[in-house]
């Protein structure tokens, strides 16, 4: 297939995002050339040349569309005629309330479907560096293991710092699970608005116990392909900092200077600061708390922090090799690179985490590109949907200065309004009732958006 009259979409990378993007665009009637470097150029983690190969878990996580954000995203993708979900459902294996798949059969089925599509041409080989200028419509969906030449070209074009170091991620907490009877709002020395951070105080004994717990906590091991990737000095894991001496954290991210406990006027021995992580104010980031602790250990240890005893985590910390761009700073509302709008990005390279999140952004990118090629107006899904919440987060909802990869969660959704009780008072939903309300609202709005989408097409077979 040749790129005639600029009506061809080039998709680089045939992982979950690239496969879904190519499928969605082709289902719209747009010719697609799907570029995949395997098996010509191999990676450290893939073992086959098939598309959408699952290199880690075989689980797509919860399939509960009634009260789980991931399950809602699953159902929305089914509404969009997702190839990834169709083949995932067809090749599922028992996993309780989760959707898990036979990874080999799933990947082979995705590959066969794409190869059989009359509007998709597969080209094997690396796209080294930026795509040729003659390619007017491009989706880059190369994932966290983007080839060195392309990653370097993107870095040179955007001017961003190198993001292919170990990506040390700090946990993110749902605001409404923070105990403000213990924690309080204040900036050090009352700078800025004076209340830009939530502060969780520690006594000397609490601090010493916390440092000991960090040292004894069970850590994740490195995968072989990660072992030679250096730490990024600006994101040193908190347990590594703690190993440098018991007072290191008190003179680093946990320094108490310039803070006074608003509840009793005391000066804490140490503090854990939380910074707003989205414009909605529903999520707060643990400042400086990048970590390689195992997930269960993070929950156990971090819930010993005063004010976080019942903390609910929207994302736990992690440390892994990851190439991603600062999407809120670099991309426009249609995932186009501001420095070169012919280039769209999709999948994990945009800063979403997870198989399904990557595929969902791929689906949106494919639809956006199809609309542009066909000269049609494209409107985003509502922010109250899982797709809309992810898209909003990437394109302006997240704070660019602290942007890190994120899974879908209800903290990204606009808050539910209060309900009126029988006596005329306002009541905010909590717990499962609130989650159920988020899910019901999202699926109804997504169905309305899909029904009115001029690019709607048949479901995947």
C-alpha positions, -999 to +999 in steps of 0.1 A: +000+000+000+013+035-009+005+067+009-016+084-018-034+117-013-024+116+024-053+093+032-032+065+048-027+062+085+007+049+097+007+031+131+041+024+146+040-005+171+017-035+171+012-039+208-022-036+224-025+002+217-012+000+181-033-030+173-064-014+186-057+020+169-051+002+135-083-018+139-105+012+149-092+033+120-096+006+095-131-002+107-139+035+099-128+029+063-093+044+066-064+025+050-037+017+076-001+006+074+009-011+107+046-011+113+061-037+137+098-042+141+096-077+154+110-102+143+135-081+123+145-063+154+139-082+187+133-068+221+145-080+256+110-091+266+090-104+236+092-140+227+071-141+195+064-119+165+026-118+172+008-086+179-006-076+213+018-100+230+014-099+268+049-098+283+039-096+320+006-108+335-021-125+315-048-106+334-068-076+322-078-071+359-114-067+372-142-073+348-168-058+373-186-030+354-209-023+383-184-008+408-148-010+394-132+016+371-112-011+352-144-031+346-162+000+334-134+006+309-138-030+297-175-025+291-169+009+274-144-008+250-169-034+242-194-006+233-167+007+209-163-026+191-128-032+206-107-059+189-087-064+221-118-070+242-134-092+216-104-115+215-099-113+252-134-124+258-131-152+232-099-165+248-106-160+285-095-184+312-109-188+347-099-159+370-127-152+394-140-117+389-111-107+366-107-112+329-076-132+322-067-147+289-047-175+273-019-152+262-007-172+232-042-178+218-052-142+225-021-127+207-025-151+178-062-142+174-054-104+174-027-110+148-049-131+125-078-105+127-055-077+117-038-096+090-072-105+075-085-070+075-087-057+039-077-021+048-046-030+070-012-036+055+015-050+078+051-039+074+078-056+094+109-035+103+121-008+126+110+029+121+144+043+131+140+079+141+111+102+134+087+090+107+094+104+072+079+138+065+058+122+037+038+104+063+011+129+071-009+109+096+011+088+122+002+072+155+033+062+176+023+034+199+057+019+207+051+013+244+075+015+273+103-002+253+104+023+224+135+016+203+165+038+211+166+057+178+129+067+179+131+076+216+161+098+210+144+115+180+113+122+201+135+136+229+153+159+205+120+171+190+103+178+223+133+190+244+122+168+273+147+151+296+155+115+291+127+093+305+142+059+298+158+056+332+142+037+360+109+054+364+104+056+402+067+062+409+052+076+441+019+063+454-013+083+449-041+085+475-078+092+472-083+126+490-115+115+508-095+087+526-071+111+543-079+118+579-078+156+582-084+154+619-047+145+621-033+159+588-036+195+578-032+219+548-001+241+548+029+250+526+063+253+542+067+289+555+031+294+541+045+300+506+023+300+475-013+298+486-002+288+520-022+256+518-008+238+488+001+205+507-015+181+531+009+174+559+010+141+580+030+146+612+053+122+629+068+121+664+104+110+668+093+075+678+070+072+649+097+084+625+122+059+638+097+031+635+089+041+600+126+042+589+130+007+604+099-006+585+112+008+552+145-010+557+129-043+566+101-041+540+100-067+512+112-052+479+104-061+443+132-077+424+146-064+391+138-082+358+169-091+339+164-064+312+161-038+339+193-046+358+217-023+339+194+007+337+205+035+361+184+053+387+172+088+378+188+108+406+157+131+408+135+101+416+155+080+441+134+053+458+126+063+494+140+031+509+173+037+491+175+072+505+167+058+540+197+034+537+220+064+535+214+072+571+184+075+596+183+113+593+184+114+555+146+116+550+143+142+577+166+164+556+149+154+524+112+148+515+102+144+551+118+176+565+095+194+590+110+229+587+085+257+580+055+237+592+034+240+624+007+215+632-026+233+628-044+211+653-022+217+683+005+243+673+034+218+678+064+213+655+065+178+641+097+157+641+091+148+605+062+151+580+049+133+550+036+158+525+009+151+499+005+172+468-026+176+447-022+154+416-052+163+395-071+195+388-103+179+403-085+177+437-096+141+442-061+126+441-030+134+462+006+123+455+030+113+483+058+137+477+092+120+473+078+086+480+090+067+450+095+031+460+104-005+450+085-019+480+061-047+471+025-035+469+013-052+501+042-038+520+035-003+507-001-005+520+010-020+553+038+005+559+023+037+545-009+032+565+012+035+597+017+072+587-005+094+609-035+106+589-032+077+564-044+049+586-073+042+562-057+055+530-071+042+498-045+041+470-054+050+435-019+039+425+009+023+444+045+031+439+068+013+415+102+013+398+108+000+363+123+009+330+097+030+312+097+054+282+069+078+283+063+115+274+050+143+295+016+141+278-001+171+296+027+193+285+035+179+250+002+167+235-030+186+225-065+175+232-064+150+203-031+134+214-012+152+187+024+163+195+023+201+197+057+203+181+047+182+151+009+177+149+011+150+123+023+127+151-002+112+175+007+091+205-012+062+220-007+036+247+018+034+275+041+059+259+015+086+267+016+078+304-012+054+310-005+021+329-020-012+321-030-034+291-066-021+289-057+015+295-032+013+267-057-003+243-083+023+252-061+052+243-052+034+212-088+031+203-094+068+208-062+077+188-074+055+159-108+072+159-093+107+161-070+100+132-098+085+111-119+116+116-091+139+107-083+119+075-120+118+065-125+155+072-150+148+100-155+166+133-144+145+163-157+151+198-142+134+228-161+111+250-175+128+281-150+133+310-174+112+332-167+081+312-136+059+318-122+068+283-130+105+288-114+105+322-082+090+309-080+113+280-087+143+301-060+132+325-034+129+297-043+162+279-045+186+308-062+171+339-029+159+353-002+182+367+025+184+341+053+191+367+046+158+386+032+137+357+036+100+361+020+069+346-015+061+359-041+033+358-077+042+354-095+048+387-125+066+399-103+094+412-099+106+376-136+110+372-155+142+380-170+138+414-205+126+418-230+153+429-247+148+463-281+131+464-311+145+482-324+126+512-361+122+521-359+151+545-344+174+518-308+173+529-278+167+507-258+134+511-227+124+494-225+088+483-197+067+498-181+033+494-197+009+469-227+031+464-205+058+451-185+034+428-218+020+415-230+055+407-198+063+389-201+032+369-238+037+360-232+073+349-201+064+328-217+035+309-248+055+301-229+085+288-205+063+269-234+045+252-249+079+242-216+091+229-211+059+209-246+060+195-240+096+183-205+090+170-203+095+132-175+070+132-194+042+148-188+009+132-196-029+136-182-047+165-151-069+162-158-104+152 
